[in-house]
Amino acid sequence: MPVWLTSLGLKIAVVAALVAAIFFYRGEAIRADAARATLAAQNETLTSVNAQNARNVERMLDQAEATNRLLGDLTKQQQDIAADTAAARKTIEEIRGHDAAADEYLRTLIPDGLRAAVNRPARAGR
């Protein structure tokens, strides 16, 4: 076999190996581009979901703040009612201590003066 033919065969083999390597790496590049596009789409989706979650958390924090304000107002009202009730009880006890007729009146199950109000039918809308 002539030397030039062997040399040509070697050159063809090298060129074929280079072409195969080029096609292999080209395929890898195409797969990498596809993977990159998929990851970019997933990233956009996750970014959108995270933004929505952040808005939800912000709304929940606003709602918690409003709830805390309402609870504070209710606690203050409850304390005011308790203070008013204590003051009324103190006044009643002072009246009982000074007026036997008032004491007797307040000891009745339902004082006659209140019986009419208690037995009155409720008005519509109450």
C-alpha positions in Angstrom: 0.0 0.0 0.0 1.4 3.4 -1.0 2.4 5.8 1.8 0.4 8.6 0.5 -2.7 6.4 0.7 -2.0 5.6 4.4 -1.3 9.3 5.0 -4.6 10.1 3.3 -6.5 7.5 5.4 -5.0 9.0 8.5 -6.0 12.5 7.4 -9.6 11.3 6.6 -9.8 9.6 10.0 -8.6 12.7 11.8 -11.1 14.9 9.8 -13.9 12.4 10.6 -13.0 12.5 14.3 -13.0 16.3 14.2 -16.4 16.4 12.4 -17.8 13.9 15.0 -16.5 16.0 17.9 -18.0 19.2 16.3 -21.4 17.5 15.9 -21.2 16.2 19.5 -20.4 19.6 21.0 -23.0 21.2 18.7 -25.6 18.8 20.2 -24.4 19.6 23.7 -24.7 23.4 23.0 -28.3 22.9 21.7 -29.3 20.9 24.8 -27.6 23.5 27.0 -29.6 26.3 25.2 -32.8 24.3 25.7 -32.0 23.8 29.4 -31.2 27.5 29.8 -34.5 28.5 28.2 -36.4 26.1 30.5 -34.6 27.4 33.6 -35.2 31.0 32.5 -39.0 30.2 32.2 -39.0 28.5 35.6 -37.1 31.5 37.1 -39.7 33.9 35.7 -42.5 31.7 37.2 -40.8 31.5 40.6 -40.1 35.2 40.6 -43.8 35.9 39.9 -44.8 33.5 42.6 -42.4 35.0 45.1 -43.7 38.5 44.3 -47.3 37.4 44.8 -46.3 35.7 48.1 -44.6 38.9 49.2 -47.8 40.8 48.5 -49.8 38.2 50.4 -47.5 38.5 53.4 -47.7 42.3 53.3 -51.6 42.1 53.3 -51.4 39.6 56.2 -49.1 42.0 58.2 -51.5 44.9 57.5 -54.4 42.7 58.7 -52.5 41.7 61.8 -51.8 45.3 62.6 -55.5 46.2 62.1 -56.5 43.3 64.3 -54.0 44.4 67.0 -55.5 47.9 66.9 -59.0 46.5 67.3 -58.0 44.3 70.1 -56.3 47.2 71.8 -59.5 49.3 71.4 -61.7 46.4 72.8 -59.3 45.9 75.7 -59.5 49.6 76.5 -63.4 49.5 76.3 -63.4 46.5 78.5 -61.3 48.2 81.1 -63.5 51.3 80.9 -66.6 49.1 81.4 -64.9 47.4 84.3 -64.0 50.8 85.9 -67.6 52.1 85.3 -69.0 48.9 86.8 -66.7 49.2 89.9 -67.7 52.8 90.3 -71.4 52.0 90.0 -71.0 49.1 92.6 -69.2 51.5 94.9 -71.9 54.1 94.6 -74.6 51.4 95.2 -72.8 50.2 98.3 -72.5 53.8 99.6 -76.2 54.3 99.0 -77.1 51.1 100.7 -75.0 52.1 103.7 -76.8 55.4 104.1 -80.4 54.6 103.1 -82.2 51.6 104.4 -85.1 52.0 101.9 -82.7 52.0 99.0 -81.0 49.0 100.4 -84.3 47.1 100.7 -85.3 48.2 97.2 -82.0 47.0 95.7 -82.2 43.6 97.5 -85.5 42.7 95.8 -85.1 40.1 93.0 -86.4 42.6 90.4 -87.3 46.0 91.9 -90.9 47.0 91.0 -89.7 50.0 89.2 -87.6 47.9 86.8 -90.2 45.1 86.5 -92.2 47.0 83.9 -89.1 47.7 81.8 -87.9 44.1 82.0 -91.3 42.6 81.1 -91.8 45.0 78.2 -91.6 43.2 74.8 -88.6 43.9 72.7 -88.9 46.4 70.0 -88.5 45.4 66.4 -84.9 45.7 65.2 -83.3 44.9 68.6 
